[in-house]
Amino acid sequence: MSKHTDLLAKMSAQIKARKSAAPKRHLIADNPNKKVVWRGKVLRVSAGVQARYVSHIMHAIHQMQNQTKREVTNLFKSDHVVAHINAMQGVGMDASAGSQARILTNKFKAQYEAIFADLAAYVAETMIDELTQNSKQQINTSLQGFNLTEAGKKLLLDPEMMSPAVKEILKAAVAQSTSFIKSIPDRYLAQISDELLHSIQQGDGLQELIPKLDGYGNQTANWAHNTAMDQTRKTFNALNIGRMHYAGISEGEWIHSGGSQKPRPLHVAFDGHTFNLAEGAPVGDDDGDYVQPGEDPNCRCTFTPIISATASNDETESD
């Protein structure tokens, strides 16, 4: 804790020392020979894109949970399992009852691995396509107000900005999203399988089992929701940074998200300060290592593109 506190104090002191020399957030137009800095609008991931991505995943999870609970309930109400539970009372597990439980969980596993694999193929690509368009629109909006001279020369950027590096970012994001979605059934059903066999072995009834199934379901849904939201933010920021680099924009202003019950002190302290987009900012969870906005787990921070330039007399007098 002391090491983290010392790091925060050191960084805060460095920020204060730089503050008086920090570039202003508006265009300095009174002297064309001064260094000018443009500050774009904040780049924020579309809530609609996030909601659609999460909704597809949550729908499949709830379908899996409901079917699991329904069929487990039917299994425990069957005459054979009821008789077994009444007779065993924790002495041991009837081979037939245990076999039925394993057959049921194997059925769920095969069924939902296929369902989530099909879902991943569609949802991952759709999410990436929508984030790509969202990024393009956000960047265009962010840079609309940038002028290179007082005469109003516009900063022109390739609207697609699809460099090889950006394409690799998208490829990696699709792979990560696909892997995440495919992993959901195994995460949930492994817990259910163990609990189901344990309940039969101990002679427990549905009264004790159902709350546990609900608990595992809620845990899986919460984990999947947070992971999905985190993926969209990471992909969006990585895509924007890649496009900024391709456009020749090397600086950004860190924007702390706010609203968290436990905000990261280093992220709060760095809010509003400039960082190199290629390096990130020294605010990471691992003793202040360099990270990008949104890179730390569940970080909601983002950034604003910054353009620095030195206006010359020739540039001021040009058309």
N, C-alpha and C positions, 0 to 999 in steps of 0.2 A: 504493500500500500504506500509506504514512504517513497519508494522508487517512482511510482506512478505520480505521487503528489509533487515530488521534486521535478519531474519531467513537465508537469503542467505549469508549475511556477516558472521554470526556465523558458518555456515556450511563450507564456503570457508576457514575460519581460521582453523577449525578443519582438513580440508583436507590438508592444507599447513603444519600443525603441524605433520601430520602423514607421509608426503611425504618422508622424509629422512629415515624413518623406514619401508617404504612400500616394500614388496617383489619385486625382479626383475622379469621381464617377461620371462626370459630365465632360463634354467636349470643350477644351480650352481654345476658344476661337479668337481671343483678343490679340494674339501674337502668333502668326503662322510659323515662326521659327521654334516655338516651344514644343516640347513633347506632348502629343495628344493621346488621349486614351478613350476608346469607345467601350461602353458597357452595354451588352445586349440584354434582352429580357431573360428571365429565369427559365431554364429548360425543365419542364415537369412532365413526367410520364402521364399518359391519358388514363384517367380513372375508368373510362369506358373499356379500354383495352384490357386493363387489369380485371375488371368485373367479368368480362366475357370469358377470359382465360380461367379464372377461378370458378366461375359458374359451371363450366363444362366438367371440371374435375370434381367439384362438390356433388354434382348430380350423379356421377358414376359412383362416388363413394357412398352416398346415401342409398343408392340402389343396392350396392353390395351389402351394406349394413342391414337393410330391411329384409333382404332375402335370407341372409345368414340368421338373423334373429327368428324369422318365421320358420325356417326349416329346422333349426335347433330346437325351437319350441315343439314342433311336430315330433321330432325324434324323442324328446323327453316325455312326451305324452303317449308315446306308443306303449302298448301293453307290455312288450318285452322289457323295455328300459325301465318302465315304472316298477315292474316286478323285481327287476335287478336292484334298483335303488332301495326299494323297501326291504329287500332281503340282505343286501350287503352291509349296509350301515358302516362303511369304512373298512370292512375286513379285507376286501380285495376287489379286483375288477373282473367281471365276467368277460371271457374272451369274445363272445358274440357281441356284447354291448360295445366293447372297445373297438371291435372291427367296424361296427356300424358308424361310430364316431369318426374313425380314420377315413372310411369311404366317403363320408359326407364332407369332411374338410378337404380331401383330395379333389372332390368334385368342384368345390368352391374355387380351389386354387387353379385348376385347369380352366374353368369357365371364366374367371375374372382376369387371369393373366392374358387370355385372348382378348377380352373386352377392353382392357386398359392398353394393350398393345395397339389395337385398332384406333382407340381414342388418341393415343400419343402421336400416331402418324399424322392425324388430321389437326389436332389442337396445337401441337408444337409449331407446325408450319404456319398455321393461321395466326398464332400469336406473334411470331417473328415478322410475318408480312405486315401485320397491323402496326407493330412497333416501328418497323422500317418507315412506313408512311407517316406515323406520328412524329418520329424523329425529324424527317424531312420538313414537315409542316412547322414544327416547333423551331427548328433552326432558321427557316426562312422568315418566320415571324420575329425571332430574336434579332436577326441581322437587318431587318427592314430599315431601321433608323440610322444605320451607319453611313456616314459620308466621309469621303477621303479629303475633301477640301471644303472651304466655306462656299465655293461655287456650287456645291451640291453633287459632286461626282459620286455616283453610287458604287458601293462595293459589290462586285459581281462574283457569285460563287456558282459552281456547278451544282444544280439542284439535286442531282442524284448522289454525287460524292461517293461512288462505290469503288473505292480503291481495292487492290488485292487484300490489304490488311483488314478493311471493313468487311469484305466477303468472308474472310476467315473468322471474324467475330461472329457473324451470322451463322456460319456453319457450326461453330462450337456451341452457340446458344441453342440451336436446334437439337444437337446431340445431348446437351445437358438437360433440356426440357423433356426430351423423349425418355431418357434414362430415369429421370425423377418420376414421371407418370407411370412408367412400367413397374417401378419399385413399390408403389402404393399397396397393391393387393398382398404382396408377401409380408410387408410390415404389419398389416392388420391381421391377416389370416394366421400368421405364426403365433400371435398372441391368443387368438381365438382357439386354435387347435390345442395349445397347451392347457388353456382353461377348461375346455370341453372335456378332455381326457381326465384332467384332475377332478372335475366335478363328478364324473361317472365313477372314478376310482374311489372317491370319498363318500359316494352315496348322497351327494348334495342334490337338491332339487332346483327347479327354475327360479324359485324365490331368491336364491343366492346367486345364481348364474346370470340372470338377465341384467341386473345392475352392473355386473362386471363387463358384460358385452357392451352395454351402453357406454361405460367408461372408456373402454378401448376404442370404441367408435368415435367418441368425442376427441380423444387424444390424437387419433389418426387424422380426423378432419381438421383439427387446429393446426397440427404439424403441416399438413398439405396446404392449407390456406396460407400460412405464413411463408412457406417455402415458395409457393407460386407467386405471391406478391413480391418476395425478395428477388426472384428470378427476373420478373419484368423490370424492376428498378435497375438491377445490375446490367441487364441486356441493354436497356434504354441508355444508361449513362455510358456504357462501353461503346455503343454505337455512335453516340454524340461525340465522344472524345476522339474516336477514330476518324469521324468525318471532319472534325475541327483540325486535326493533324493534317489530313489530306488537303484541307483548304488553306493551310499555312497559319492557322490560329493556334498559338502555343500557350496561351494563358487563360486561366479561368478564375472566377471568384467563388469561393466556397460558400454555399448556402445551407445553413443548418435547418433541418426540417421543423424542429420544434414539436410540441405536442406529446412527446414521449414522457412516460412517468419516470423513466430512468435515463435521461439524456447522457451521452458520453461527454465528460468534461472537456476533453481535447477538441471534440467537434464543436462544442459550444464556444470555446475560446477562439477557434479559428474562423468562426462565422464572419463573412464579409471581407475576408482577406484573400489575396491573390496567390495562386499556386501554379506551378508548371504542369500542364496537362500530361506531358510525357512521364513525369515523375510521380505525380500525386502530391499529397500533403502529409506532413509528419504527424499524423493524428491517429494512427492505427492502434488497435487493441493490444498488439504485441509491442509494448514499450515505445509507442510512438513511431512505428515504422511507417514508411510512405504508402499511402493507400489512396484510391480514387473515391469520389463520392459514391456511396452505396455499396462499396466493396466489403466493409465489415458486415458481419451477419446482421440482417434485419435493419441495416442503416437506411434511413430515408433521405439523407442529404443529397443535394444536387449541386449544380453550378450554373454560373452565368458566363458566357464567353466574353473574354476581354481582348481587345485589339490595341496594341501600342504601336505608335509610329512617330517618326520625326518629320514634320512638314518642312520642305525646303522652299526657297523663293520660287524655284522653277515650278514646283507643284502648285503653289498658290496662284501663280500667274497663268497656269494652263487652263484650257477650256474645259 
